[in-house]
């Protein structure tokens, strides 16, 4: 009896393994990449360099075994509808169709904070930046973007809680706000207030980024702060904008969990009624970091029809994507540099461009990259 049981287990195991690999001989299921990432490719076997092959082949196999897509569909259905959990560790499912990026969770829970040494490093770095810019008569502004966690915290699941009232963002603000000549723009309160007053949401339901309405609210706040020092910069109003919206499938985070239909979204478009600027070719093409993934977006240049306005150098990240055209309306020239999430002063660019203003826009989750290299630039 024991022998028969062992034989049944062995045969069943072999059958399962054979069936799951039968797709390599018989195409039962076409493999379509529905995930928000690149799937691993089959590595080439090289007798002169065998060590990396097992690890690379394992990654390829995990991404490409037969019936993988069907099993993922079953997994997501059970987790979301039965256990009320996200099928992917990088996504947190909130209420009312909200999805949150797990990588930003520390901006709300405050599990990690900056050390005293890091706080002093921030003070030293921004004191250096402000003094150098003042010596060449350039005004510096730093705008901090709150994550969706901190604007729509009421949509978070109950298990996501703050562990301490002190966040890395408040530590950073306390460290640099006292520096003479430092113009710090914390956008959190502005967005919280707008979220209460406006009927439309300011962030995508299914992506970590703000939508174009949220970007416009932030841009208006930044522009109002700049106008205190540069009153010739024209004010902005939603009345001067053309606004439209359309319902869409879910985007980035919904795609990650393969549920774009189940988690729909809305695209809000805001554009100037009267275009007073042009997208301009570069006077000078700055070197693009080797590992920067968006080569065509590293450097963007707008030129206004009004040359009397101040010129701005904008050090940015992906949160600026929905506000680029707004800056074209407000400045004589706008040079926008996406410096691989390093948020440097970029002295060589400053010297060449000679702007009146430098604006750095940074998502609060990335403040540490001011001190340390972004993973794109770290050695393996």
ZAGUKE-673116 format. One record per residue (C-alpha): residue number from 1; x, y negated, z negated. Coordinates in nm, 3 decimals, decimal comma. Layout:
<sites>
SITE  NUM  X  Y  Z $
...
</sites>
This chain:
<sites>
SITE  1  0,000  0,000  0,000 $
SITE  2  0,281  -0,238  -0,093 $
SITE  3  0,463  -0,141  0,227 $
SITE  4  0,149  -0,212  0,437 $
SITE  5  0,105  -0,552  0,267 $
SITE  6  0,466  -0,644  0,342 $
SITE  7  0,424  -0,544  0,706 $
SITE  8  0,106  -0,757  0,739 $
SITE  9  0,282  -1,060  0,588 $
SITE  10  0,583  -1,012  0,818 $
SITE  11  0,371  -0,971  1,130 $
SITE  12  0,156  -1,271  1,038 $
SITE  13  0,465  -1,485  0,981 $
SITE  14  0,614  -1,382  1,317 $
SITE  15  0,280  -1,446  1,491 $
SITE  16  0,251  -1,796  1,345 $
SITE  17  0,607  -1,885  1,443 $
SITE  18  0,561  -1,739  1,792 $
SITE  19  0,229  -1,916  1,844 $
SITE  20  0,362  -2,254  1,733 $
SITE  21  0,651  -2,221  1,976 $
SITE  22  0,451  -2,076  2,265 $
SITE  23  0,404  -2,422  2,408 $
SITE  24  0,761  -2,412  2,531 $
SITE  25  0,654  -2,128  2,766 $
SITE  26  0,284  -2,206  2,817 $
SITE  27  0,153  -2,564  2,814 $
SITE  28  -0,149  -2,532  2,582 $
SITE  29  -0,140  -2,898  2,479 $
SITE  30  0,008  -3,191  2,668 $
SITE  31  0,226  -3,393  2,434 $
SITE  32  0,132  -3,762  2,443 $
SITE  33  0,316  -4,003  2,219 $
SITE  34  0,043  -4,186  2,025 $
SITE  35  0,270  -4,291  1,741 $
SITE  36  0,419  -4,635  1,695 $
SITE  37  0,777  -4,513  1,740 $
SITE  38  1,004  -4,337  1,989 $
SITE  39  0,998  -3,959  1,971 $
SITE  40  1,324  -3,767  1,940 $
SITE  41  1,466  -3,629  2,265 $
SITE  42  1,618  -3,287  2,313 $
SITE  43  1,993  -3,315  2,243 $
SITE  44  2,254  -3,173  2,475 $
SITE  45  2,465  -2,890  2,342 $
SITE  46  2,835  -2,969  2,350 $
SITE  47  3,080  -2,699  2,243 $
SITE  48  3,338  -2,965  2,166 $
SITE  49  3,108  -3,141  1,919 $
SITE  50  2,870  -2,895  1,756 $
SITE  51  2,825  -3,057  1,413 $
SITE  52  2,552  -3,312  1,507 $
SITE  53  2,350  -3,065  1,717 $
SITE  54  2,149  -2,883  1,443 $
SITE  55  2,033  -3,208  1,283 $
SITE  56  1,942  -3,368  1,618 $
SITE  57  1,762  -3,055  1,739 $
SITE  58  1,563  -3,035  1,415 $
SITE  59  1,441  -3,392  1,470 $
SITE  60  1,349  -3,305  1,829 $
SITE  61  1,165  -2,989  1,722 $
SITE  62  0,967  -3,165  1,447 $
SITE  63  0,850  -3,425  1,702 $
SITE  64  0,765  -3,181  1,981 $
SITE  65  0,640  -2,844  1,853 $
SITE  66  0,319  -2,709  2,004 $
SITE  67  -0,019  -2,826  1,867 $
SITE  68  0,158  -3,099  1,671 $
SITE  69  -0,093  -3,362  1,784 $
SITE  70  -0,390  -3,145  1,684 $
SITE  71  -0,243  -3,079  1,341 $
SITE  72  -0,179  -3,452  1,293 $
SITE  73  -0,543  -3,522  1,378 $
SITE  74  -0,660  -3,269  1,118 $
SITE  75  -0,418  -3,408  0,863 $
SITE  76  -0,531  -3,768  0,906 $
SITE  77  -0,900  -3,672  0,892 $
SITE  78  -0,859  -3,480  0,567 $
SITE  79  -0,644  -3,743  0,399 $
SITE  80  -0,849  -4,048  0,498 $
SITE  81  -1,203  -3,910  0,477 $
SITE  82  -1,171  -3,649  0,202 $
SITE  83  -0,883  -3,760  -0,021 $
SITE  84  -0,902  -4,136  0,061 $
SITE  85  -0,526  -4,146  0,122 $
SITE  86  -0,308  -4,273  0,403 $
SITE  87  -0,178  -4,001  0,635 $
SITE  88  0,155  -4,181  0,661 $
SITE  89  0,375  -4,300  0,375 $
SITE  90  0,455  -4,629  0,549 $
SITE  91  0,089  -4,741  0,550 $
SITE  92  -0,139  -4,826  0,255 $
SITE  93  -0,514  -4,816  0,316 $
SITE  94  -0,704  -5,095  0,144 $
SITE  95  -1,070  -5,192  0,141 $
SITE  96  -1,279  -5,348  0,420 $
SITE  97  -1,056  -5,209  0,696 $
SITE  98  -0,733  -5,362  0,563 $
SITE  99  -0,405  -5,179  0,617 $
SITE  100  -0,085  -5,281  0,441 $
SITE  101  0,281  -5,212  0,525 $
SITE  102  0,432  -5,015  0,238 $
SITE  103  0,777  -5,164  0,305 $
SITE  104  0,648  -5,497  0,169 $
SITE  105  0,493  -5,358  -0,150 $
SITE  106  0,766  -5,497  -0,377 $
SITE  107  0,652  -5,852  -0,295 $
SITE  108  0,338  -5,770  -0,495 $
SITE  109  0,443  -5,509  -0,753 $
SITE  110  0,773  -5,689  -0,836 $
SITE  111  0,944  -5,358  -0,912 $
SITE  112  1,277  -5,501  -0,797 $
SITE  113  1,401  -5,845  -0,894 $
SITE  114  1,718  -6,040  -0,820 $
SITE  115  2,009  -6,021  -1,060 $
SITE  116  2,156  -6,331  -1,226 $
SITE  117  2,453  -6,303  -0,993 $
SITE  118  2,228  -6,297  -0,686 $
SITE  119  2,036  -6,601  -0,811 $
SITE  120  2,365  -6,790  -0,847 $
SITE  121  2,465  -6,679  -0,497 $
SITE  122  2,144  -6,831  -0,358 $
SITE  123  2,217  -7,160  -0,538 $
SITE  124  2,572  -7,173  -0,403 $
SITE  125  2,470  -7,082  -0,049 $
SITE  126  2,194  -7,340  -0,015 $
SITE  127  2,394  -7,611  -0,190 $
SITE  128  2,661  -7,550  0,074 $
SITE  129  2,407  -7,557  0,358 $
SITE  130  2,235  -7,877  0,245 $
SITE  131  2,562  -8,064  0,187 $
SITE  132  2,700  -7,967  0,527 $
SITE  133  2,378  -8,065  0,706 $
SITE  134  2,359  -8,394  0,517 $
SITE  135  2,716  -8,469  0,632 $
SITE  136  2,598  -8,456  0,995 $
SITE  137  2,260  -8,622  0,927 $
SITE  138  2,041  -8,315  0,983 $
SITE  139  1,734  -8,250  0,767 $
SITE  140  1,683  -7,893  0,648 $
SITE  141  1,347  -7,724  0,575 $
SITE  142  1,294  -7,369  0,454 $
SITE  143  0,942  -7,220  0,484 $
SITE  144  0,857  -6,900  0,296 $
SITE  145  0,585  -6,679  0,443 $
SITE  146  0,381  -6,473  0,192 $
SITE  147  0,308  -6,112  0,277 $
SITE  148  -0,050  -5,996  0,329 $
SITE  149  -0,024  -5,833  -0,016 $
SITE  150  -0,018  -6,178  -0,177 $
SITE  151  -0,289  -6,341  0,035 $
SITE  152  -0,541  -6,056  0,033 $
SITE  153  -0,449  -5,878  -0,290 $
SITE  154  -0,819  -5,814  -0,361 $
SITE  155  -0,818  -5,570  -0,067 $
SITE  156  -0,544  -5,351  -0,217 $
SITE  157  -0,628  -5,007  -0,360 $
SITE  158  -0,655  -4,990  -0,739 $
SITE  159  -0,326  -4,800  -0,784 $
SITE  160  -0,118  -5,088  -0,640 $
SITE  161  -0,055  -5,311  -0,940 $
SITE  162  0,189  -5,580  -1,047 $
SITE  163  0,448  -5,448  -1,291 $
SITE  164  0,580  -5,788  -1,398 $
SITE  165  0,478  -6,150  -1,329 $
SITE  166  0,829  -6,237  -1,207 $
SITE  167  0,882  -6,182  -0,834 $
SITE  168  1,188  -6,216  -0,616 $
SITE  169  1,010  -6,505  -0,442 $
SITE  170  0,958  -6,704  -0,763 $
SITE  171  1,318  -6,632  -0,863 $
SITE  172  1,440  -6,765  -0,530 $
SITE  173  1,221  -7,074  -0,545 $
SITE  174  1,334  -7,152  -0,899 $
SITE  175  1,697  -7,109  -0,791 $
SITE  176  1,698  -7,347  -0,493 $
SITE  177  1,415  -7,595  -0,551 $
SITE  178  1,632  -7,813  -0,773 $
SITE  179  1,901  -7,863  -0,509 $
SITE  180  1,909  -8,227  -0,403 $
SITE  181  1,807  -8,260  -0,039 $
SITE  182  1,648  -7,914  -0,029 $
SITE  183  1,304  -7,917  0,137 $
SITE  184  1,130  -7,595  0,038 $
SITE  185  0,784  -7,509  0,176 $
SITE  186  0,608  -7,225  -0,003 $
SITE  187  0,314  -7,135  0,222 $
SITE  188  0,136  -6,905  -0,024 $
SITE  189  -0,097  -7,160  -0,185 $
SITE  190  -0,188  -7,310  0,153 $
SITE  191  -0,286  -6,971  0,294 $
SITE  192  -0,472  -6,865  -0,021 $
SITE  193  -0,680  -7,182  -0,006 $
SITE  194  -0,749  -7,141  0,366 $
SITE  195  -0,847  -6,777  0,314 $
SITE  196  -1,116  -6,893  0,070 $
SITE  197  -1,246  -7,172  0,293 $
SITE  198  -1,242  -7,013  0,638 $
SITE  199  -1,475  -6,742  0,761 $
SITE  200  -1,207  -6,580  0,975 $
SITE  201  -0,920  -6,374  0,836 $
SITE  202  -0,569  -6,518  0,857 $
SITE  203  -0,383  -6,188  0,890 $
SITE  204  -0,454  -5,894  1,116 $
SITE  205  -0,650  -5,615  0,952 $
SITE  206  -0,413  -5,356  1,094 $
SITE  207  -0,075  -5,529  1,107 $
SITE  208  0,150  -5,692  0,849 $
SITE  209  0,164  -6,020  1,045 $
SITE  210  -0,065  -6,318  1,031 $
SITE  211  -0,286  -6,380  1,334 $
SITE  212  -0,277  -6,702  1,532 $
SITE  213  -0,520  -6,875  1,294 $
SITE  214  -0,297  -6,794  0,998 $
SITE  215  0,004  -6,911  1,198 $
SITE  216  -0,173  -7,239  1,279 $
SITE  217  -0,260  -7,300  0,913 $
SITE  218  0,107  -7,244  0,823 $
SITE  219  0,229  -7,461  1,110 $
SITE  220  0,000  -7,747  0,998 $
SITE  221  0,145  -7,732  0,647 $
SITE  222  0,503  -7,727  0,779 $
SITE  223  0,432  -8,017  1,015 $
SITE  224  0,277  -8,226  0,737 $
SITE  225  0,592  -8,178  0,527 $
SITE  226  0,816  -8,273  0,819 $
SITE  227  0,605  -8,584  0,891 $
SITE  228  0,692  -8,720  0,546 $
SITE  229  1,049  -8,765  0,676 $
SITE  230  0,969  -8,803  1,047 $
SITE  231  0,638  -8,998  1,065 $
SITE  232  0,671  -9,038  1,442 $
SITE  233  0,597  -8,667  1,476 $
SITE  234  0,232  -8,642  1,590 $
SITE  235  -0,024  -8,494  1,353 $
SITE  236  -0,220  -8,187  1,454 $
SITE  237  -0,587  -8,096  1,441 $
SITE  238  -0,792  -7,790  1,530 $
SITE  239  -1,011  -8,025  1,735 $
SITE  240  -0,722  -8,053  1,981 $
SITE  241  -0,711  -7,676  2,018 $
SITE  242  -0,900  -7,428  2,230 $
SITE  243  -1,014  -7,136  2,011 $
SITE  244  -1,146  -6,796  2,120 $
SITE  245  -1,159  -6,447  1,976 $
SITE  246  -1,222  -6,089  2,080 $
SITE  247  -1,254  -5,756  1,905 $
SITE  248  -0,971  -5,511  1,971 $
SITE  249  -0,848  -5,169  1,877 $
SITE  250  -0,632  -5,152  1,568 $
SITE  251  -0,269  -5,255  1,619 $
SITE  252  0,066  -5,161  1,462 $
SITE  253  -0,029  -4,998  1,133 $
SITE  254  -0,343  -4,836  1,276 $
SITE  255  -0,130  -4,695  1,556 $
SITE  256  0,116  -4,556  1,303 $
SITE  257  -0,160  -4,347  1,142 $
SITE  258  -0,319  -4,266  1,483 $
SITE  259  -0,646  -4,438  1,392 $
SITE  260  -0,682  -4,736  1,626 $
SITE  261  -1,050  -4,664  1,688 $
SITE  262  -1,134  -4,604  1,322 $
SITE  263  -0,960  -4,928  1,213 $
SITE  264  -1,053  -5,199  1,466 $
SITE  265  -0,915  -5,552  1,460 $
SITE  266  -0,978  -5,899  1,598 $
SITE  267  -0,753  -6,119  1,811 $
SITE  268  -0,787  -6,496  1,763 $
SITE  269  -0,636  -6,717  2,033 $
SITE  270  -0,552  -7,081  1,964 $
SITE  271  -0,397  -7,294  2,238 $
SITE  272  -0,355  -7,668  2,302 $
SITE  273  -0,630  -7,825  2,514 $
SITE  274  -0,374  -8,058  2,671 $
SITE  275  -0,034  -7,906  2,731 $
SITE  276  0,234  -8,170  2,677 $
SITE  277  0,538  -7,942  2,689 $
SITE  278  0,712  -7,693  2,915 $
SITE  279  0,890  -7,368  2,857 $
SITE  280  1,246  -7,462  2,950 $
SITE  281  1,546  -7,267  3,072 $
SITE  282  1,842  -7,255  2,835 $
SITE  283  2,109  -7,518  2,856 $
SITE  284  2,338  -7,264  2,699 $
SITE  285  2,283  -6,894  2,635 $
SITE  286  2,401  -6,796  2,288 $
SITE  287  2,552  -6,450  2,229 $
SITE  288  2,286  -6,194  2,137 $
SITE  289  2,373  -5,953  1,852 $
SITE  290  2,440  -5,609  1,994 $
SITE  291  2,180  -5,429  1,780 $
SITE  292  1,907  -5,693  1,808 $
SITE  293  1,613  -5,504  1,964 $
SITE  294  1,426  -5,792  2,133 $
SITE  295  1,686  -5,932  2,369 $
SITE  296  1,445  -6,156  2,563 $
SITE  297  1,318  -6,319  2,242 $
SITE  298  1,651  -6,406  2,081 $
SITE  299  1,648  -6,758  2,224 $
SITE  300  1,344  -6,962  2,327 $
SITE  301  1,348  -7,324  2,441 $
SITE  302  1,058  -7,572  2,473 $
SITE  303  1,084  -7,927  2,603 $
SITE  304  0,815  -8,188  2,536 $
SITE  305  0,709  -8,463  2,775 $
SITE  306  0,781  -8,714  2,495 $
SITE  307  1,156  -8,755  2,449 $
SITE  308  1,115  -9,000  2,160 $
SITE  309  1,017  -8,719  1,922 $
SITE  310  1,274  -8,548  1,695 $
SITE  311  1,456  -8,236  1,810 $
SITE  312  1,422  -7,917  1,606 $
SITE  313  1,632  -7,602  1,570 $
SITE  314  1,409  -7,323  1,444 $
SITE  315  1,570  -7,012  1,286 $
SITE  316  1,288  -6,762  1,290 $
SITE  317  1,160  -6,407  1,257 $
SITE  318  0,858  -6,224  1,400 $
SITE  319  0,613  -6,434  1,196 $
SITE  320  0,685  -6,727  1,426 $
SITE  321  0,560  -6,542  1,736 $
SITE  322  0,204  -6,671  1,695 $
SITE  323  0,309  -7,035  1,646 $
SITE  324  0,572  -7,093  1,916 $
SITE  325  0,355  -7,310  2,142 $
SITE  326  0,254  -7,530  1,850 $
SITE  327  0,613  -7,646  1,805 $
SITE  328  0,634  -7,734  2,174 $
SITE  329  0,364  -7,998  2,109 $
SITE  330  0,539  -8,163  1,817 $
SITE  331  0,907  -8,210  1,906 $
SITE  332  1,107  -8,344  2,198 $
SITE  333  1,299  -8,019  2,213 $
SITE  334  1,247  -7,694  2,024 $
SITE  335  1,532  -7,442  2,021 $
SITE  336  1,412  -7,122  1,858 $
SITE  337  1,667  -6,860  1,752 $
SITE  338  1,577  -6,516  1,616 $
SITE  339  1,911  -6,432  1,459 $
SITE  340  1,852  -6,063  1,386 $
SITE  341  1,681  -6,132  1,051 $
SITE  342  1,996  -6,281  0,898 $
SITE  343  1,861  -6,637  0,850 $
SITE  344  2,207  -6,791  0,876 $
SITE  345  2,286  -7,160  0,899 $
SITE  346  2,432  -7,089  1,246 $
SITE  347  2,679  -7,378  1,236 $
SITE  348  2,803  -7,329  1,592 $
SITE  349  2,452  -7,361  1,732 $
SITE  350  2,389  -7,667  1,515 $
SITE  351  2,707  -7,833  1,643 $
SITE  352  2,616  -7,769  2,006 $
SITE  353  2,246  -7,858  1,989 $
SITE  354  2,272  -8,158  1,751 $
SITE  355  1,912  -8,131  1,622 $
SITE  356  1,743  -8,380  1,391 $
SITE  357  1,577  -8,096  1,200 $
SITE  358  1,657  -7,738  1,109 $
SITE  359  1,364  -7,521  1,006 $
SITE  360  1,413  -7,168  0,875 $
SITE  361  1,101  -6,950  0,858 $
SITE  362  1,137  -6,632  0,650 $
SITE  363  0,895  -6,367  0,532 $
SITE  364  0,936  -6,339  0,154 $
SITE  365  1,022  -5,969  0,175 $
SITE  366  1,342  -6,058  0,364 $
SITE  367  1,493  -6,308  0,119 $
SITE  368  1,766  -6,060  0,030 $
SITE  369  1,895  -6,071  0,389 $
SITE  370  2,014  -6,426  0,327 $
SITE  371  2,277  -6,270  0,099 $
SITE  372  2,324  -5,930  0,259 $
SITE  373  2,336  -5,814  0,618 $
SITE  374  2,018  -5,689  0,775 $
SITE  375  2,027  -5,308  0,824 $
SITE  376  2,067  -5,370  1,199 $
SITE  377  2,415  -5,506  1,132 $
SITE  378  2,530  -5,275  0,855 $
SITE  379  2,784  -5,006  0,925 $
SITE  380  2,648  -4,653  0,936 $
</sites>
